[in-house]
Amino acid sequence: MNTIFHKIINKEIPSQIEYEDDNFIVIHDISPQAPIHLLIIPKIFIATINDISNNQLYIMSQMLKIVQILAVKLQVDQTGYRLIMNCNPDGGQTVYYIHMHFLAGKQLNSHFG
């Protein structure tokens, strides 16, 4: 499979990179839903949350550590942020490559609880 995220990771498509290490790339969303809207993308391909194997669960903890780093770097650790992961069509997933949305920079609608 060759998704848009594969192309971003391989630098075939330009993107505004906020953070990158050996295992993840974090880019600015091209259609932001908040003043800060980042996509946290693992460099290992997994299509959906349902496809994460037991030996890949570490990816989720690494992703949450990156969230903490970003929150401090972007100075929203105290004011707050929202994290979203979509899974399959009814969950709103449009790119079949797991990723997490990081939204911040304003008070977000609280209809999610």
Kinemage of the C-alpha trace (Angstrom):
@kinemage 1
@onewidth
@group {chain A} dominant
@subgroup {mainchain}
@vectorlist {calphas} color= white
{ca met a 1} P 0.000 0.000 0.000
{ca asn a 2} L 1.195 3.511 -0.734
{ca thr a 3} L -0.844 6.138 1.122
{ca ile a 4} L -0.273 9.873 1.300
{ca phe a 5} L 1.438 9.262 4.661
{ca his a 6} L 3.920 6.863 3.057
{ca lys a 7} L 4.770 9.623 0.595
{ca ile a 8} L 5.130 12.212 3.367
{ca ile a 9} L 7.384 9.915 5.420
{ca asn a 10} L 9.509 9.236 2.325
{ca lys a 11} L 9.661 13.014 1.599
{ca glu a 12} L 7.969 12.503 -1.785
{ca ile a 13} L 5.320 15.071 -0.801
{ca pro a 14} L 6.331 18.275 0.961
{ca ser a 15} L 4.815 18.905 4.380
{ca gln a 16} L 5.342 21.265 7.264
{ca ile a 17} L 7.140 19.094 9.810
{ca glu a 18} L 6.756 20.015 13.465
{ca tyr a 19} L 8.671 17.047 14.903
{ca glu a 20} L 10.479 13.984 13.596
{ca asp a 21} L 12.470 11.138 15.062
{ca asp a 22} L 13.364 7.602 13.953
{ca asn a 23} L 9.856 6.281 14.625
{ca phe a 24} L 7.449 9.191 14.040
{ca ile a 25} L 6.805 12.243 11.948
{ca val a 26} L 4.495 15.044 13.070
{ca ile a 27} L 3.120 17.368 10.416
{ca his a 28} L 0.695 20.272 10.253
{ca asp a 29} L -2.712 19.273 8.861
{ca ile a 30} L -3.394 20.888 5.480
{ca ser a 31} L -7.036 21.526 6.511
{ca pro a 32} L -6.681 22.607 10.137
{ca gln a 33} L -9.715 22.420 12.412
{ca ala a 34} L -8.013 24.486 15.142
{ca pro a 35} L -5.167 27.039 15.285
{ca ile a 36} L -2.850 24.098 16.049
{ca his a 37} L -3.756 20.918 14.174
{ca leu a 38} L -0.998 18.340 13.905
{ca leu a 39} L -0.947 14.755 12.676
{ca ile a 40} L 1.233 12.334 14.643
{ca ile a 41} L 2.176 9.527 12.271
{ca pro a 42} L 4.216 6.430 13.115
{ca lys a 43} L 6.756 5.445 10.477
{ca ile a 44} L 5.658 1.819 10.707
{ca phe a 45} L 2.587 1.071 8.604
{ca ile a 46} L -0.533 -0.069 10.420
{ca ala a 47} L -3.831 0.468 8.581
{ca thr a 48} L -6.242 0.889 11.506
{ca ile a 49} L -6.276 0.803 15.288
{ca asn a 50} L -7.803 -2.673 14.964
{ca asp a 51} L -4.646 -3.869 13.207
{ca ile a 52} L -2.209 -3.037 16.024
{ca ser a 53} L -0.670 -6.301 17.177
{ca asn a 54} L 0.360 -7.013 20.765
{ca asn a 55} L 4.020 -6.483 19.890
{ca gln a 56} L 3.165 -3.077 18.356
{ca leu a 57} L 1.332 -1.639 21.380
{ca tyr a 58} L 4.476 0.295 22.309
{ca ile a 59} L 3.619 2.624 19.403
{ca met a 60} L 0.691 4.031 21.358
{ca ser a 61} L 2.810 4.839 24.422
{ca gln a 62} L 5.477 6.444 22.216
{ca met a 63} L 2.769 8.481 20.509
{ca leu a 64} L 1.513 9.746 23.878
{ca lys a 65} L 5.059 10.718 24.880
{ca ile a 66} L 5.299 12.791 21.690
{ca val a 67} L 1.996 14.445 22.636
{ca gln a 68} L 3.560 15.529 25.929
{ca ile a 69} L 6.621 16.909 24.131
{ca leu a 70} L 4.473 18.822 21.633
{ca ala a 71} L 2.179 20.226 24.328
{ca val a 72} L 5.134 21.740 26.188
{ca lys a 73} L 6.869 22.928 23.004
{ca leu a 74} L 3.687 24.628 21.744
{ca gln a 75} L 2.820 25.942 25.224
{ca val a 76} L -0.586 24.263 25.414
{ca asp a 77} L 0.233 21.800 28.190
{ca gln a 78} L -1.584 24.002 30.724
{ca thr a 79} L -4.381 25.379 28.537
{ca gly a 80} L -5.257 22.033 26.958
{ca tyr a 81} L -5.588 20.116 23.730
{ca arg a 82} L -7.638 17.378 22.104
{ca leu a 83} L -6.429 14.050 20.708
{ca ile a 84} L -8.422 12.162 18.076
{ca met a 85} L -7.880 8.835 16.346
{ca asn a 86} L -10.395 7.648 13.768
{ca cys a 87} L -11.045 4.015 12.878
{ca asn a 88} L -12.772 2.779 9.740
{ca pro a 89} L -15.586 4.534 7.829
{ca asp a 90} L -18.064 5.109 10.650
{ca gly a 91} L -15.242 6.476 12.803
{ca gly a 92} L -14.295 8.976 10.114
{ca gln a 93} L -11.041 7.373 8.963
{ca thr a 94} L -10.168 8.539 5.448
{ca val a 95} L -6.491 7.560 5.261
{ca tyr a 96} L -5.898 3.919 6.151
{ca tyr a 97} L -2.700 4.464 8.082
{ca ile a 98} L -2.983 5.037 11.829
{ca his a 99} L -2.372 8.566 13.006
{ca met a 100} L -3.424 10.855 15.813
{ca his a 101} L -4.808 14.365 15.461
{ca phe a 102} L -3.493 16.911 17.993
{ca leu a 103} L -5.729 19.997 18.173
{ca ala a 104} L -5.123 23.058 20.335
{ca gly a 105} L -4.832 26.819 20.382
{ca lys a 106} L -8.399 27.727 21.277
{ca gln a 107} L -11.217 26.457 23.448
{ca leu a 108} L -12.592 23.514 21.512
{ca asn a 109} L -16.251 22.596 21.337
{ca ser a 110} L -16.909 20.328 24.293
{ca his a 111} L -19.512 18.060 22.682
{ca phe a 112} L -17.144 15.088 23.029
{ca gly a 113} L -17.339 15.258 26.807
